[in-house]
Amino acid sequence: MSDRVVSMLEHRQWSPEQIAEKLKREHPDDPSMHVSHETIYSWVYAQPRNRLKRLLVSQLRQGKPKRGRRASASNCSAIQVPDHQTIHQRPAEIEGLQ
């Protein structure tokens, strides 16, 4: 399958998303041929630093040599509610309401 992916990236200049969809349509009954676009990206970036990797990365739409990391939830600048109270701090008379 990797030869096929290389061919689609290099000669047809398809994106990993297009390749993943094409493989699913061509082989609907063969789950071993179903691969996500993220798997294709991971495979490209996992290649050793050589001519093949440079070629594959250059065929990607962005053509970046490394993928950026996504921000984690702890790094997000979420809006903080001032003086917020947890549910455990609510008044006792609220407990009986439905």
N, C-alpha and C positions, 0 to 999 in steps of 0.2 A: 504494500500500500504506500510506503514512503516514496518509492519511485514515481508513483502516480501523482502524489501530492507535489513533489518537486516539479514534475512536468506541468501540472496545472498552474503552479506559482510562476514558473519561469517562462514557459512558452505561451500559455494562454493569459497570463497576468491576472489571474483570478485572486480574489481575496480569500482568506481562510473561511469566512462565512459562506461564500459561494461554493467553495470546495466541499464543505461539510454538507450543505444541502444537496449538491450534485451526487455525492456518494450515497446519501440516504435515499434519493429517488432512484438511482440505478440499482441499488441492492436493498429493496424494502424488506426482504425476508432473511437477510444475513446481518445479524446484529454486530458481527465482528467487523463489518465495514462501516458501521455507524460511528462517527467520531465528531466531537464538538469542535467548534472553531477555537475554543480556548486550548484544547488539546493540540491542535495544529500550531498555534502560537507557541505553546510551551515546548513542543518538539523543535521548532525552528530555533528558539533561543537556547535550547539545551545542546545544540550542536557544538562540537569543539571549534575553537577559533581557527578556521581555515577558509579556503576559497569557497567551499560549499556554503558555509554559514554567511559569509559576506554576500554571496549571490542571493541566498534566500532572504536575508534581511533587506537587501536592496529592492526585492520584488514586493515587499509588503507596502501597503499604502503610505504609511508613515516613514518607513525606511530607517527607523531608529535602531541603533545597535543594542540598546537595553530597554527593557520595559520599566515604566515608572511604578512605584508602589502606590497602592491606594491608601488613603488616609484612614486611620483607625478611628473608632468611636471616641477614644480618649483624646485624640488630637483635634477633633472637630470643635469649632467654636460655636457650640450650641447656645441658644439664648437661655439665660438663667432667669428664672422667675424670682423676683425679690421677695423675701419673707414668705416663702412657700411653706406649707404645712403638709405633713404626711397624713395618710388616712387614720393612722393610730392616734393622732392628736385632735381628732374631731370631738365635738361636744357629745356628752352621754345621751342627751335627748334625741339626737339624730338616729340612734340605734333602733328605736321603735318605729321609725317611718318606713313606709313601703312604696 
